[in-house]
Amino acid sequence: MKKVYVAIIAILIIIADVAYNSYSRLETLNENIDSKLAQIETQLHEKSELIPTLTDSVKDYASGEEAAFAKVTEARTKLAAAKTVSELDAANKELDAAVNRVLTLAETYPELKANEAYNAVKDQLEKANDLLAASRMDYNVYVQKMNTNLQSLPDSIFAGPLGYYNKEYFKEVAGSQNLPEINY
C-alpha cells in the first residue's frame, strides 16, 4: 500500500513540475510579447507625433487639399484610440495610406520637395516606419513561439487552465508599402 502512495505522490510531483515549467515558459513568452507590443505602441505614438509637422509643411503649398488632411487627422485619431493588435494594425495601415496621399500631393510641388523642414520630417517618418517594421517582426517572432508552444505538449495541456491563448499577429497586406496611384 505504501508503494501505491509513493507512486501517486511521485506522479503528482512530476505533473506539478511539468505544469510549473509550462507556466514559466508561457509566462516568459507572454511578457516578451507584451514588451514587444509596448515598443510598437511607443513607436506608433512617435510616428503619429511626426504627422502634424508633415501636414503643416505640405498645407503651406497644397492648401486646396483639405480632404487629404482630414483623412490624416481621422486616421491619426483612430490610431490613438486603438486598443487591440488588429485595431493598431488597421489604424496604422489607414494612417499610412493617408500619409502616402499627402506625400503624393507633395510630389506635385517642386518647391516643397526642396524644403528642408519637409525633407527632414519625411526622413524621420521613413526611419520611424523602418523601426516599426523591425519591431513588428520581433513581436511576430514571439507570437509564433507562443502559439507554437500552445499547440505543443505539454504546454497545450496546461495553457487553457493557466489562462494562455493564441496571440494575434501583426499582418502585412500585400502591396501596402506601395504609394497609391493618383490621377489629377
N, C-alpha and C positions, 0 to 999 in steps of 0.2 A: 504494500500500500504506500509506503514511503517513497518508493521509486516512482510511482504514478504522480505523487505531489511534486517531487523534484522535477520530473519531466514537464508537468504543467507549468511550474514556475519558470523553468528554463525556456519553454516556448513563449510564455508571456514576456519574459525579459527580451528575447530575440525580437518579438513583434514590437515591443516598446522601443527598442533600439532602432529598428528599421523605420518606424514611424517618426522618431526623433530626427534621424538622418534625413528623411524625406522632407520634414518640416524645415529643417535648417537649410537644405538645398533650395527649396522653393522660396523660402523667405529671403534668402540671399539674392536669388534671381528677381524676385518681386521688388526688392529695394533698388537693385540696379536699374530695373525698368522705370521705377518712379524717379530715380535720379536722372536718367536719360530724358524722360518726359519733361522734367523740370528745366533741363538745359534747352530743350526745344521751345518750351513756353517762353523762356527768357530771351532766346534768340528771335522768336516771333515778335515779342514785345519791342526789342531793339530795332528790328526791321520796320515795324509799324511806326516807330518814332522817327524814322527817316522820311516817311511818306509826305508829311506836311511840307518839309523843305523842298522835296522834289516837286510837288504840285505847285507850291508858291513860285518856284523858279520858272515853271512852264506857264503858269497863269499869266505872267507878265507878257508873254509872247502870244499865247493862244487864248485870249480872253473870251472868245466866242464858243468855247468848247465846254460849257457848263455841265453837260450831261456826262462827259468823261470824268470830270472832277467829282460829280455827285456819286458816280459808281465807286470811285476810290474811297470816298468818305463812308459810303454804305458798307463796302467790303471791310474796311478797317474797323467799323463798329461791330460787324459780325465776328471778326477775329477776336476782338476784346471780350465778347460775350461767350465765346466758345468754351465748353467745359470738357467734352469728351474728345478722344483721339479723332474720331470721324468728323466731329464738328470743327476741330482745329484744322484738320486736313482740308475739308471742304472750304472753310473760310480762307485759308491760306491760298488755295487754288483760285478762289474768286478774287482775292486781293491781287495775286499775280496777274490775272487776266486784266483787271482794271488798270494796274500799273503799266502793263505792257501796252495798253491802249494809249496811255499818256505818253509813254516813251515813243510810241509810233508817231504820235502827234508832233513830238519834239523833232523828229527826223525831217519834218517839212519846214523847219525854221533854222536855216544855216547859222544865223546869229546866236541862236540858243545853243546849238551844238558847240559853238566856240566859247560859251560862257563857262568860266572856271568853276563857279559855285554849282552849276548844273552837273558838270562832268564829275566833280568831287562827290556829290551825293549819289550820282549814278554808279560810280565806282564802289562807294560804300554799300550800296544796295546789292551790287553783284557779289561783293565779299560776304555780305550777310546771307545771301542765298546759297553761296558755296558752303559756308559753315552750317547752315541749316540742313543742307543735303547730307553732309557728313554726319551730323547728329541724328538725322532720321535713319541713316544706315546703321549707326551704332545701336539706336533704340530697337530697330527691327532685328538685329542680331540677338539681343537679349530676349525679345519676344519669341523668336524662333526657339531659343534654348528652353524657355519656359514652356512653350506649347509642346515641344518635343518631350520634355520631362513629364508633362501632364498626361501624355499618351503612353508613357513607358512604365514598365514595372520597376520598382514597387511604388513609385510616386503616384501612378494612376489610381492605386487603391486608396491612398490616404488624402489625395488632393481635395476631393469634394468635401469630405468631413472636416478638413482643415481650412476650408474656405478659399481654395485656389481654383481659378477657372482660366480658360484660354484668354490671352490678351489680344488686343486688336493691333494690327499692323498699320503703319503709315503706308499708303499705296500711292504709287505714281501713275497718273493717267498718261497713256501713250500720247506723245506729242505735246504735252503740257508745257514743255520748255520752249516751244516754237512761238514766235510772235504771231499774233493774229494778222490775217490779211485784211487790209482796209482799203476800200475803194472810195476815192474822192469824186 
